[in-house]
Amino acid sequence: MNVGASVKVHAGAAAEFVIVSIDGEDAMIESVCDDVPGRFPFHARLERLVAIES
């Protein structure tokens, strides 16, 4: 996975995120929806993220 990739936090998740940055095995991700209350980037383990095929 690379910066800018669209991902979900697990296979059954409905929400879509984008990878903002990668540091080792951790990624900083942020919601792709601009109108989400409390929208902010947060850390997630790369190994747990599921890529969204376009």
N, C-alpha and C positions, 0 to 999 in steps of 0.2 A: 504494500500500500504506500501511496505517496501523498504529499501535501496537495490538497485540493480534491482528493478522492471523496466520493459520497459513500457514507457508511451508516450502519445501524449498530446499536450497542449489543444486540443479540439477534439471532435468526427470526424470532417471533415478534420483534419490535415493529411498531408502526412508524415511529418518529425517524426522520432522516437528519443526519448530521454531515458536516464537512470537516475534514482534517485540516486544522490550521497550522500545526507544526508537529514535528516528530523529534523526540529526544531519546535515543536508545530504543528501549522497548515500550516507551510511553508515547501517547499521542495527545495533543490538545485538540479537542473537538468542539464544535459549536453548531447549534441548530441552524438549518437552512431557512426556517421560517422567520421572517423579520418581525412578525406580530406576536411572538410567543412571550408571555409575561415572564420577566426575570431572565431573559435570554442572556447567557454569558458563556464563555468558553470554559471547559473543564477537562481534567485529565482522564484518560482511559487507557487500559493496556491494549497494545496493538493486537495481541493474540486473541483477544475477546471480540474485537470488532469484526463485523460482517460486511464485505464489500457489496455495494449495490450495483448490479450490472445495468448499463444504460442501453 
